[in-house]
Amino acid sequence: MTDARNTKVMNRFDLTRRLVARLTNGEAVIGGIGNTNFDLWAAGRRPQNFYMLGSMGLAVPIALGVALAQPQRRVIALEGDGSILMQLGVFATVATLVPRNLVIVVMDNGVYQITGSQLTATAHKTDIAAVARGAGLTQAAWAADEDDFDQLAARALAEDGPFLIAAKIDRNPGVGATDRDPAQIRDRFMRGLGVKDG
Ligand SMILES: Cc1ncc(C[n+]2csc(CCOP(=O)(O)OP(=O)(O)O)c2C)c(N)n1
């Protein structure tokens, strides 16, 4: 199993595009606050994308709720390291509930980039995939490089989860800028998931 220290430093937008290119079955994607959702936005608008605004650490809890409500649909949460560090307890909840259709992707740049690049715990000692495994997420892995990320993503979209894919990424800023219209984001997502008409 790849160690965090043996992973290539990749690029969030490149990885996001690689992931989105694989989505052909109406998979739901929840982008976390800031750069993860900026790059999700820039990777192409999809009605099944939800862009979290405002609060850190909510991509996985929202994705978990969607995954439980719609077990036939694959649901992906994209989160930064700073945000997931605020919500480590969710790993234990996911491990307990075992949603087979949930995929968590952690984009780890080792900083709270959007608020000034203060170092996070992952820049020091904390290994997010190891924390997840310790919480009971047995299918949690570091992507060694882009090819490995592609293979892990393909598996996570096809086999029984829950899965966690962690990637060390560079500190390039997010590419897009999500429209800040929460009601529209919510309504479009609900229509995209077939739970709201009109
Ligand atoms: C609960 C909460 N605390 C603090 C903030 C302020 N804040 C917004 S984004 C951010 C940093 C996010 O870091 P990370 O998830 O690692 O993403 P990055 O900016 O590195 O892409 C902070 C501290 C917030 N929005 N919500």
The ligand as an SDF file (V2000), in Angstrom:
LIG
                    3D

 26 27  0  0  0  0  0  0  0  0999 V2000
  -15.9780   25.8750    9.8970 C   0  0  0  0  0  0  0  0  0  0  0  0
  -15.0940   26.8390    9.1630 C   0  0  0  0  0  0  0  0  0  0  0  0
  -13.9480   27.2760    9.7310 N   0  0  0  0  0  0  0  0  0  0  0  0
  -13.1400   28.1310    9.0740 C   0  0  0  0  0  0  0  0  0  0  0  0
  -13.4900   28.5960    7.8350 C   0  0  0  0  0  0  0  0  0  0  0  0
  -12.5570   29.5620    7.0770 C   0  0  0  0  0  0  0  0  0  0  0  0
  -11.9420   28.8290    5.9540 N   0  0  0  0  0  0  0  0  0  0  0  0
  -12.5260   28.7790    4.7340 C   0  0  0  0  0  0  0  0  0  0  0  0
  -11.6610   27.8510    3.6370 S   0  0  0  0  0  0  0  0  0  0  0  0
  -10.4660   27.5270    4.7820 C   0  0  0  0  0  0  0  0  0  0  0  0
   -9.2860   26.6570    4.4170 C   0  0  0  0  0  0  0  0  0  0  0  0
   -9.6690   25.3920    3.6780 C   0  0  0  0  0  0  0  0  0  0  0  0
   -8.5690   24.5250    3.6440 O   0  0  0  0  0  0  0  0  0  0  0  0
   -8.5980   23.1700    2.8320 P   0  0  0  0  0  0  0  0  0  0  0  0
   -9.8520   22.4360    3.0600 O   0  0  0  0  0  0  0  0  0  0  0  0
   -7.3270   22.4440    3.0870 O   0  0  0  0  0  0  0  0  0  0  0  0
   -8.6550   23.6340    1.3100 O   0  0  0  0  0  0  0  0  0  0  0  0
   -7.6000   24.5080    0.4620 P   0  0  0  0  0  0  0  0  0  0  0  0
   -7.9520   25.9470    0.7040 O   0  0  0  0  0  0  0  0  0  0  0  0
   -6.2140   24.1520    0.9190 O   0  0  0  0  0  0  0  0  0  0  0  0
   -7.8700   24.0790   -0.9380 O   0  0  0  0  0  0  0  0  0  0  0  0
  -10.7490   28.1470    6.0160 C   0  0  0  0  0  0  0  0  0  0  0  0
   -9.8880   28.0870    7.2180 C   0  0  0  0  0  0  0  0  0  0  0  0
  -14.7140   28.1280    7.2890 C   0  0  0  0  0  0  0  0  0  0  0  0
  -15.1590   28.5400    6.0920 N   0  0  0  0  0  0  0  0  0  0  0  0
  -15.5000   27.2610    7.9630 N   0  0  0  0  0  0  0  0  0  0  0  0
  1  2  1  0
  2  3  1  0
  2 26  2  0
  3  4  2  0
  4  5  1  0
  5  6  1  0
  5 24  2  0
  6  7  1  0
  7  8  2  0
  7 22  1  0
  8  9  1  0
  9 10  1  0
 10 11  1  0
 10 22  2  0
 11 12  1  0
 12 13  1  0
 13 14  1  0
 14 15  2  0
 14 16  1  0
 14 17  1  0
 17 18  1  0
 18 19  2  0
 18 20  1  0
 18 21  1  0
 22 23  1  0
 24 25  1  0
 24 26  1  0
M  CHG  1   7   1
M  END
$$$$
